[in-house]
Every structure is written in C-alpha cells, then in structure tokens.
C-alpha cells in the first residue's frame, strides 16, 4: 500500500489487487500461488505485467528516502 501511495497508484486496494492476481493466475484454483504459477501468469498476461510493474516500482521510494 505504501509503495502504491508513493507511486500515485492507489485506485485499487491491496485486497482488490490480490484478488485480481489470483483470478488471473491461480490456474488450479486452490487459493495459493506457487512461484511457477506466479511467474508463468505474469509473463503470459501483458496487463498484469504492467500492473505489477507499476505497483512495485521502487524508484519513487528511493527518491523519497534520498530526499529525506
């Protein structure tokens, strides 16, 4: 949530974000994601890759830390 707030990407709650991820890539619907499911799912879904890239971009966090 903090990273999303610093990046200005707050149109989705953490719960909504998690639900989107699971709906798209929990292929066996067991409510758990293996590393393999996660990597495969993100690599095969361009929109999800963009969403994750934006959500976890740490460049603005580093700028905030550097500037005090």
C-alpha positions in Angstrom: 0.0 0.0 0.0 2.8 2.4 0.9 4.6 1.8 -2.4 1.4 2.3 -4.3 0.7 5.5 -2.5 4.2 6.9 -3.2 3.8 6.0 -6.9 0.4 7.6 -7.0 -1.1 4.3 -8.0 -3.9 4.0 -5.4 -7.0 3.3 -7.4 -7.1 -0.3 -6.1 -7.0 -1.5 -2.6 -4.4 -4.2 -1.5 -7.3 -6.7 -1.3 -8.6 -5.8 -4.8 -5.0 -6.1 -6.1 -4.6 -9.5 -4.6 -7.9 -10.7 -5.9 -7.0 -9.6 -9.5 -3.7 -11.5 -9.2 -5.4 -14.7 -8.0 -8.3 -14.5 -10.5 -5.8 -14.2 -13.4 -3.1 -16.7 -12.5 -4.3 -19.2 -9.8 -4.7 -21.8 -12.6 -5.7 -24.7 -10.3 -8.0 -22.5 -8.2 -6.5 -23.8 -4.9 -6.3 -20.3 -3.4 -2.5 -20.5 -3.4 0.1 -19.3 -5.8 3.3 -21.3 -6.4 6.3 -19.4 -7.7 5.8 -21.2 -11.0 2.2 -20.1 -11.3 3.1 -16.5 -10.5 5.9 -16.3 -13.0 4.0 -18.0 -15.8 0.9 -16.0 -15.1 2.7 -12.6 -15.1 4.7 -13.5 -18.2 1.6 -14.5 -20.2 -0.6 -11.5 -19.2 0.6 -8.1 -20.5 -1.9 -6.1 -18.5 -0.9 -8.0 -15.3 2.8 -7.4 -16.0 2.1 -3.7 -16.4 0.0 -3.6 -13.2 2.7 -5.4 -11.2 5.5 -3.2 -12.7 3.6 0.0 -11.7 2.7 -1.3 -8.3 6.1 -2.4 -7.3 8.3 0.3 -8.9 10.6 1.4 -6.1 12.3 4.3 -7.9 10.0 6.9 -6.3 10.5 5.2 -2.9 14.3 5.6 -3.3 13.8 9.3 -4.3 11.8 9.9 -1.1 14.4 8.2 1.0 17.2 10.1 -0.6 15.5 13.5 -0.2 14.7 12.8 3.4 
